[in-house]
Amino acid sequence: MNIIGIGNTGCYIAQKFEQYKHFKVFKINNDLIPEYKTPEEYELKYEPVNFDIADELTVILSGEETINGMLLRFLEQYKNLEIKVLYVKPDVKFLTYTQKAMEKVVYNVLQEYTRSARIKFMSIVDLKLVSDIVGKVSLKERQDKIYSTFAASYYMKNMFENIESAYEKIIETPPTYCITSLGIMNFESGEETLFYPIDNVREKVYYYYINKETLNDDTELFEKIEEQINNKFSENVTISFAIFESPHSDSVVYIEHKSPYIQA
C-alpha cells in the first residue's frame, strides 16, 4: 500500500507508517519541490512529481498548508488509480484569514471529489479528539503520540479488511458511504471516541480485537458483544462487526462511522 504525505503535517503522519510492513511511504514537502508564498504559485509552477505507484494510494494532508495549491494537479496524475484521503482538520482558531480560506476550499473540494467517486473515501480526523485517546503525556511526546495513534488506527483498519476474522457479520457498504471517521471504543464500557464527529451517519463498523485468552475462555463473550452492538443501532443506521484475535493482553475495539453526506 502506498502512503503519500503532503505538507508538514501530512509528511509527519506518513512517516509513522514506515514501521509497518506492506506500506510504501512517499513525502511531498519543500525538501522535494520548490517553496512558494501562495497556493496559486504552487498550482501554476507545479512540475509533475512521479512516484513509482501502480495500484492505489492514500494521501494524508492538512488543508491549511499553502503547498496544497498543487494538490489537484498532483491527484490528476494518478486519476486512474484508487485514491483515498486522510484529512487532518486543523483548529481554525489558530489560522490566519488566508489559511482559513485555503482550508475551506481544500476541505470542500476533496469532499466533492469523494462524492463523485474520484476519491474512494475521505476519512476526517480532528487531532484534538485523538489526544483524548492518548491521554496525559508530556508536552514533548504529545504530538508524536497523537500522530502515531491515528496512523495505527488506519493501519489496523486495513489489516482487519485483509485478514480472516474469528466471527463476523459484515454488510456490504454502498460506495456512496464515502465520508468517514475512525475511532476507538472501550471494550468494557462501550464508550466511543471518534476522531471526528461525522454528521448523518449511515453505517457503523466495529472491529473487535480481543485477546486470545478471552476469545478462547470467556463463554459469555458473544452475548456481551451482541448486547453492545444492539445498543448501537439507531434509525437509518446499519451496523457491521467482526471479531479478531489479538496477541496483546488488552482488548480494544476499532470503529469507523460512514456517511454519504458532505460534512461541515
N, C-alpha and C positions, 0 to 999 in steps of 0.2 A: 504494500500500500504506500502511496506517495503523500507526504505531508509537505505543504508549502507555506511557510510563514512570510507574511508581508508586513513591513514596518517593524518598529522596535518591539511592540507587544507581540505581534504575530511570530516574529523570529524567536523571541524568548520562550514562548509556549511550544513552538515547533521543536526547539532544542530538547524539550522534555521527552519527546518521542524517540530520541536517539538510543535510549536504553532498551527499547522494545524490539524484539525480533519482528521481521516482516514489514517494518516501516522504513521507508527511504525518505530522508529529510532534506529539503531544499530551503534556502532562505533568500528573500529579496529585500535588501536594505541598501543603505548608501555606501556599503562596502562593495556592493555589486554594480549598482547603477549610479549615475551622477546625482548629486543633490541639487534640488531646485527650490525656489522660495514659494511657489504657488502650485496648486493642483493642475492648473491649466498648462503650466510648463511641463509637468510630468507627463501629461497626456500628449501634448504636441511634439515633445522631443523624445518620446519613448522609442527605444530600439528593441526589437524582439529579444526576449530572454528565452533561450531554448534549452529546456531541460530534457533529459532522457526519460520521458514518460510515455508509456504506450497504452495504458488501460484506464486508470482512474486517478483522481487527485482530490485531496482535502485541503482547502485554503483556509488559513487562520489569519484574522486581522482584527484591528480595532479601527472603527470608522473615521475617527477624527484626525488621523495622521495624514499629512499632506501627500505622502507618497502614494496614497490611494487614487490619486489622479490618473495613474497608469493602469488601474485595476481592470477596467472593462477591456482595454486593448490587450492586456495580458490574457484575460479569460477568452477573448476571441481566438487567440492562438490555439486553444485547447477545446474549442466548442464541440468537437466530435467525440470527446471523451466524457466519462461520467464525472461530474464536478459536484463536490459537497463543500459547504461553507460552515466554519465555526466562527461565529461573530461575537466579539467581545464588546458589550455595551458599556461605554465609558460613563463616568459620573459627570454629567453635564454641568454641574455646579462649578467645576474647575476648568471648564473650557472657555476659550476666547470666543468672541462672536463668529470669527471665521471658522474656528474648529467646530462650533455647533452647527453651522450651516453645512460644512463638509460632512459631518457625521450623519445629519438628517438625510442628505442626498444619498450617501452610500448605503445607509440602512434601508431606505425605501426602495432604491433601485435593486438591491440584492434580493429583497423580498419579492419584487415584481418578477425578476428573473426566475426565482424559485417557483412562484405560482404558475409561470408559463412553461415550466419543466426544462428550462435551460440549465437550471441547477437542480440536482436531485433533491437535496434538502438543505435547510439552513437551520443550524442549531445555535440558539442565542444564549449567552452567558453574561450575568452580572457578577463581576468578581467579588463585590461586597457580600453577595449571598454565599459564594463559595467559602468566604472567610468564616461564615457561621459554622460550616462543617469542620474547617481546620481547627477552630477553637483558639485558645490562647497560646501564642508562640511569641518568641522575641521579635522585635522590630526588624532585626537583621534577617531573620528566617521567614518572615511573614509572606513576602511576595513570592519567594521560591516555593513555599508550601502551597500557596493558593494555585499557582500555575501547575504544579505537579499534580495536585488533586484533580483539577479539571482535565489534564491530559490523561491521567489514569482512568477517569470515568469514561472518556471516549474510547480509550484502548479496551476497557472491559466490555463496552457495548459491542465493539467489533469482534472481540473474542467470542462472546456469547452467540453472536449470529453465525459463527463458523465452527462451533463445536457441538457435540451431542449432549443433550440435556438428560437428566435423570427422569424428568417428567415435564410435560408442557401442555398448555392449551393456548395455541397461537392462532390469532385471527389474521387473515391476510389484510395488510394495510392498504387502503386506497392510495394511489400515488399523489392525490391532492392533499393528503395529510402531511405536508412537507415543511411546515414551520414548527420547530421542535425546541424542547429544552430538556437537558439531562438533570439528574439529581440523585439523591441517596435517601433511602428510607431506613429508619431504625427498626431492626428486625423484631425487637421485643415490644416496642411501644406502637409501631406502625406510623410514627410521626415522619412526615416527608419534608425534605428540604430541597426545593427546586433551585436550579442555577439561574432561572429567570421565570417570572410569573406569567406563563403563557395564558392568554385570554381565549375563550371559546374552544376549550379543549374538546376533542372528539375521540381521542384514543389515549389510553394509558398502558404502558408496558412495564412489567415488573420482572426483573431478573434476580431471583433468589440465589445467593451464593452462600451455601450452607456448609459448615464444617463437617468433615467426614463422620465424626462420632455422632453428631446429632442426626445426620442423614441416615445412619445405619441403626441407631438405637432408640430414637425418640418415636414411640408408637403413636403419638398424638400430633406429630409434625404436620401431616397433611391437613388435619382438621384445623390447626392453628392458621396455616397459610390460607386455607379456603375461607375461614372466617375473616381474615384480613382483607382478602380480595373482595368478598361480598360487601364489606363496609366501604369499599372504594367506588362502587357503582353509583352513577347518577344519571339523570335524564340525558339522552343523546350521546352518552359516552360508552364506548366499547372498551373491554379490558382483555389483554393477553398477559400470560405469565409463564415463566419457565423456571425450573429448579436445577441448579448445578452443584456439583461437589467442589468445595473449597479446600485447599491444602492448609489454610490458616486456621487458627484457633477460634477467631471471631467469625460470626455470620453477619453478612450485610446484604442489603437489597439495593440494587441499582435500578433507577427508574427513568422513564422517558415519557414526556407528555407531548402530544402532537395535535396540531390544528391546521385546518385548511385556510385560515384567515390571516390577513395582514395584521401585524402587531403594532401597537402604538409605540 
